């Protein structure tokens, strides 16, 4: 075959890419959603689809390279080849082109996520110099079987101690509230064991654009706990339902360091799970955890979450020779 690499052009092609993404990661993608995301982030994403020049319009695979917002010389990539086209050199062809693109962009780190139950994919990456950076796995909870009533006493006790359980919707989703949510979200995310202490957003403005203006952002599902005496934001648990998903997704649960040990994490997560069941009308909630984040994993196992397959985030440091 004579392979052509080109940009994706039509919604039909983005529909195909979304279907492939759904096999590569534990999230739900749709063609329109993927295309909209690509257009919004075009300045930092390089997308190439592969086709046989003798069969125009028939996609054989793709590469997607997304430069990090915070570290310009780091990028995460996806590489996919249709199963019936594998073992014919197309994967290596795409990978070599990806490396040339990385060199042109002066990248120094490449990250790729691989299923933890696919040893052949990990071996393929390790042969090309990738090493494990972290292990992340999914967890799922059957809300139909989950009994949250025993936690009523915990919520009552914490409210009696001066903690206000509320949401961004109840707070008016104002800019001032969003700034507090940003600070709490960033601080607790950076404090996750094994996360490396790196920020998730470049600034509050980036948080506004990436989170608060995203289609999945539900102010009523952004549950927060405020210390009404000190006026401090103490804990949060954010939940939503992504387009096309048949389950709710718990994005993040965090407790400010000064408030740990009071079971605020359990309590605020209960309010998020109730929102998923009573407002979103979902029977299932999923989430992801860094395998080193044992405190939140312990809470989820106490609630009855079951572990699902996860991913290894693999990393390669690049050192291109300068001519």
Secondary structure, DSSP 4 states (H G I P E B T S, - for coil): --EEEE---SHHHHHHHHHHHHHHSSS---HHHHHHHHHHTGGGEEEEEEEETTSTT-EEEEEEEEE-SS-TTEEEEEEEE-GGGTTSSHHHHHHHHHHHHHHHTT--EEEEEEETT-HHHHHHHHHTT-EEEEEEEEEEEETTT---GGGHHHHHHHHHTTEEEEETTTTTT-HHHHHHHHHHHHHHHHTSTTSTT--S-SSHHHHIIIIITSTT--GGGEEEEEETTTTEEEEEEEEE--TT-SSEEEEEEEE-GGGTTSSHHHHHHHHHHHHHHHTS--SEEEEEEETT-HHHHHHHHHHT-EEEEEEEEEEEE--PPP-
